[in-house]
Amino acid sequence: MSALARVGVVGAGAWGTALAVQARRAGREVRLFARTGGRRVDGLAVGALAEADADAFGDVVLLVVPAGAVRAVGAALASRLPADVPVVCCAKGLDAVGPGLLLDALAALLPGRPLLALSGPSFADEVAADRPTALDLAAPAEHRDVAVALAHALHTPHFRPYVSTDPVGVQLGGAAKNVVAIAAGVARGLELGDNAEAALVTRGLAEMARLGAALGAEPQTLMGLAGVGDLVLTCRGPHSRNFRFGEALGRGREPASAERTVGLVEGKRTAALIVALASARGVDLPIAAAVDAVLERRLGLAEAIDGLLERPLAAES
């Protein structure tokens, strides 16, 4: 595929802006879009999505909106985006319909075009500040050339996209790690200790691996950047909104109050969806189920922790 000289970024939040800044740093011509335009962000003019014509989006579109908005924005793009323009989903969550993976939702809305997923350990402010970052850029094998072209188009000395042909694993890692991070934050808030936090993160990875196997993900994907890498980043501490949200719950805050303080918490929405997705495939996710039960007020924190600790002894793998 020819070089992708023009990059359209849909979503002018922190992550969308950071990716737009990175594309500009890599020498691309960048157009940034949001629900409303007429402002500038980091030197980039923000256009209104509804007013964009077919040529405005360039050679590739990075879709950088919250997971819950992917369907609506995908539908808006369907009527104005040329059929051959690839779309890269940069959200980290699940589609509520099914529930399922976000690229499956986009495939129904934007049929016949290359669809990719970008995920990995990447705090937006560090990408915007040009601090070293590596991610997975995944496409099905038949569109690997698009992923390679985009990796080259976005690459700079401090921003390294690794090409993957496992969009299922890359998407799952980005969604599941947020739920595990909430659990790790709860452990910190309850002052359960480093041992407990390490156990939660490790067993959370085991849950990701079990669900990944059921969905057809490649095992090595969840051992890489989009899996272990993003999990470690998101579960490390106060830079992570999902972790801070969980920590606030552990210290006695109500979920709605904690989210108002922290900001959008993707794991809060993802917990119920990933439990439903796993249940439909007969996969047990006790940590994710405990987080969902606490958020939906079916269990208190103490009951949820006791339930995890009282599970029957079993082999680790």
C-alpha positions in Angstrom: 0.0 0.0 0.0 1.2 3.5 -0.8 2.4 5.8 2.0 -0.4 7.3 4.1 0.4 11.0 3.9 -2.8 12.3 5.3 -4.2 11.2 8.6 -7.7 12.0 9.9 -8.2 11.7 13.7 -11.8 11.5 14.9 -12.0 12.4 18.6 -10.3 15.4 20.2 -9.9 14.2 23.7 -6.6 13.5 25.3 -5.8 10.3 23.4 -7.1 11.6 20.1 -5.1 14.8 20.4 -2.0 12.9 21.4 -2.2 10.6 18.4 -2.8 13.7 16.2 0.3 15.3 17.6 2.2 12.1 17.0 1.1 11.9 13.4 2.1 15.5 12.8 5.5 14.8 14.5 5.9 11.9 12.0 5.5 14.3 9.1 1.9 13.5 8.2 -0.8 16.0 7.2 -3.3 15.8 10.1 -6.9 16.7 10.3 -8.6 16.5 13.8 -12.4 16.2 14.1 -14.8 16.3 17.0 -18.5 16.6 17.6 -18.1 20.4 17.5 -15.3 22.3 15.8 -14.1 25.9 15.8 -11.3 25.6 18.3 -7.6 24.7 18.3 -5.9 22.0 20.3 -2.1 21.8 20.5 -1.9 23.9 17.4 -4.3 21.8 15.4 -7.6 23.1 14.2 -10.6 21.0 15.2 -13.2 20.5 12.6 -16.8 19.4 13.2 -17.4 15.8 12.1 -20.8 16.5 10.7 -19.4 19.2 8.4 -16.6 17.1 7.0 -16.7 16.1 3.3 -15.5 12.8 1.8 -12.0 14.2 1.1 -11.5 15.7 4.5 -10.5 12.5 6.3 -7.4 11.8 4.2 -5.8 8.4 3.6 -6.6 6.7 6.9 -8.9 7.5 9.9 -7.9 7.0 13.5 -11.2 6.6 15.5 -10.3 7.8 19.0 -13.6 8.1 20.9 -14.8 6.2 24.1 -15.8 2.6 23.5 -19.5 3.5 24.1 -19.4 6.1 21.3 -17.8 3.9 18.6 -21.1 2.7 17.1 -22.6 6.2 16.8 -19.4 7.7 15.3 -19.0 4.7 13.0 -22.5 5.2 11.7 -21.8 8.9 11.2 -18.7 8.0 9.2 -20.5 5.5 7.1 -22.3 8.1 5.1 -19.3 10.3 4.3 -16.1 8.2 4.4 -14.8 6.8 1.1 -15.1 3.0 0.9 -11.4 2.4 0.5 -10.2 4.5 3.5 -9.0 2.3 6.4 -10.3 2.9 9.9 -8.2 2.3 13.0 -10.1 1.7 16.3 -8.1 3.2 19.1 -10.7 2.7 21.9 -10.1 0.3 24.7 -13.4 -1.4 25.5 -16.2 -3.6 24.2 -19.3 -3.1 22.1 -22.5 -3.4 24.1 -24.4 -5.2 21.4 -23.7 -8.9 21.7 -21.6 -7.9 23.7 -18.6 -8.2 21.4 -15.4 -6.6 20.0 -15.5 -3.1 18.6 -14.1 -4.1 15.2 -17.0 -6.4 14.8 -19.4 -3.5 15.3 -17.5 -1.4 12.9 -17.4 -4.2 10.3 -21.2 -4.1 10.2 -21.3 -0.3 9.9 -18.3 0.1 7.5 -18.3 -3.0 5.4 -15.6 -3.8 2.9 -12.8 -1.7 4.2 -9.6 -2.5 6.2 -10.3 -2.2 9.9 -7.4 -2.1 12.4 -6.9 -1.9 16.1 -4.3 0.2 18.0 -3.6 -0.6 21.6 -0.9 -1.0 24.1 0.8 0.7 27.1 0.3 4.4 26.2 -0.7 7.2 28.5 -1.8 10.1 26.3 0.2 12.8 28.0 3.4 10.8 27.6 2.8 10.3 23.8 2.0 14.0 23.4 5.2 14.8 25.2 7.2 12.5 22.9 8.2 10.1 25.6 9.2 6.6 24.4 6.1 4.5 23.6 5.5 1.1 21.9 2.1 -0.3 20.9 0.5 -3.0 18.8 -1.1 -2.1 15.5 -3.3 -5.1 14.4 -5.1 -6.0 11.2 -6.3 -9.3 9.8 -3.7 -11.0 7.7 -5.3 -9.9 4.5 -4.8 -6.2 5.5 -1.3 -6.6 7.0 0.0 -4.3 4.3 -2.2 -1.5 5.6 -0.9 -2.0 9.1 2.7 -1.9 7.9 2.1 1.3 5.9 0.5 2.9 8.9 3.2 1.8 11.3 5.8 3.5 9.0 3.6 6.6 8.7 3.3 7.0 12.5 6.8 5.9 13.5 9.3 8.3 15.0 12.3 7.5 17.2 10.2 7.6 20.3 7.0 6.1 18.9 7.2 2.5 17.8 4.1 0.6 16.5 4.6 -3.2 16.2 2.5 -4.8 13.5 0.2 -7.7 14.5 -2.2 -9.9 12.6 -4.3 -10.6 15.8 -6.9 -7.9 16.2 -8.9 -10.1 18.5 -6.1 -10.4 21.1 -5.1 -6.7 20.8 -8.7 -5.6 21.3 -9.3 -8.0 24.2 -6.1 -6.9 26.0 -7.1 -3.2 25.8 -10.6 -3.9 27.2 -9.9 -6.4 29.9 -6.9 -4.7 31.5 -9.1 -1.8 32.6 -11.3 -4.1 34.7 -8.3 -5.8 36.3 -6.9 -2.3 37.1 -10.1 -1.4 39.0 -9.6 -4.6 41.1 -5.9 -3.7 41.7 -7.0 -0.2 42.7 -9.5 -1.6 45.2 -6.8 -3.7 46.8 -4.7 -0.6 47.2 -7.6 1.4 48.7 -8.3 -1.4 51.1 -4.6 -1.6 52.0 -4.5 -5.4 51.3 -0.8 -5.2 50.5 1.6 -5.7 47.6 1.1 -9.5 47.7 -2.6 -9.1 47.0 -2.1 -6.6 44.3 0.4 -8.8 42.5 -1.9 -11.8 42.8 -4.8 -9.8 41.4 -2.8 -8.6 38.4 -1.4 -12.1 37.7 -4.7 -13.9 38.0 -6.3 -11.1 36.0 -3.9 -11.9 33.2 -4.9 -15.6 33.5 -8.5 -14.5 33.0 -7.6 -12.5 29.9 -5.7 -15.6 28.5 -8.7 -17.9 29.1 -11.1 -15.6 27.3 -8.6 -14.9 24.6 -8.3 -18.6 23.9 -12.1 -18.9 23.7 -12.3 -16.0 21.2 -9.4 -17.3 19.0 -6.7 -14.8 20.1 -3.1 -15.8 19.7 -1.6 -16.6 23.2 1.6 -14.5 22.5 -0.5 -11.4 21.9 -1.7 -11.3 25.5 1.9 -11.8 26.6 3.0 -8.8 24.7 2.3 -5.0 24.6 -1.4 -5.1 24.2 -1.7 -7.6 27.1 0.9 -7.7 29.8 2.3 -4.3 28.7 -0.9 -2.4 29.0 -2.0 -4.4 32.1 1.2 -3.5 34.0 0.9 0.2 33.0 -2.8 0.4 34.0 -2.4 -1.4 37.3 0.7 0.5 38.5 -0.8 3.5 40.3 -2.3 7.0 40.3 -1.5 7.8 36.6 -4.2 5.3 35.6 -7.9 6.5 35.9 -9.1 2.9 36.2 -6.7 2.2 39.1 -7.6 5.5 40.8 -11.2 4.8 40.5 -10.8 1.3 42.1 -8.6 2.9 44.8 -11.4 5.4 45.6 -13.9 2.5 45.8 -11.6 0.7 48.2 -11.5 3.9 50.4 -15.3 3.9 50.6 -16.4 6.2 47.7 -19.5 5.4 45.7 -18.9 4.5 42.0 -20.7 7.5 40.6 -18.9 9.9 43.0 -15.5 8.3 42.2 -16.0 8.6 38.5 -16.9 12.2 38.7 -13.6 12.9 40.4 -11.5 10.7 38.2 -13.1 11.2 34.8 -14.3 8.6 32.3 -13.5 5.1 33.5 -13.7 2.6 30.6 -13.4 -0.4 33.0 -16.6 0.6 34.8 -18.6 0.1 31.6 -16.5 -2.8 30.4 -16.9 -5.0 33.5 -20.5 -6.2 32.9 -19.8 -6.5 29.1 -16.7 -8.7 29.5 -18.5 -11.0 32.1 -21.4 -11.4 29.7 -19.0 -12.1 26.7 -17.2 -14.7 28.8 -20.4 -16.3 30.1 -21.7 -16.8 26.6 -18.6 -18.8 25.9 -18.5 -20.7 29.1 -15.4 -18.9 30.5 -15.1 -18.1 34.2 -13.7 -14.7 35.1 -14.0 -14.4 38.9 -12.1 -11.1 39.2 -14.1 -9.4 36.5 -17.3 -10.9 37.9 -16.4 -9.5 41.4 -15.7 -6.0 40.0 -19.0 -6.1 38.1 -20.9 -7.3 41.2 -19.4 -4.5 43.3 -20.2 -1.9 40.7 -23.8 -3.1 40.4 -24.2 -3.3 44.2 -24.9 -7.0 44.2 -21.9 -7.4 46.6 -20.1 -5.2 49.0 -16.3 -5.0 48.8 -15.7 -7.3 51.8 -18.0 -9.9 50.4 -16.3 -9.7 47.0 -12.8 -10.1 48.4 -14.0 -13.0 50.6 -15.6 -14.7 47.6 -12.3 -14.5 45.7 -10.3 -15.8 48.6 -12.7 -18.7 49.4 -12.7 -20.1 45.9 -11.7 -23.8 45.8 -8.0 -24.5 45.5 -6.9 -25.4 42.0 -3.8 -25.7 39.8 -2.5 -22.3 38.6 -2.7 -23.3 34.9 
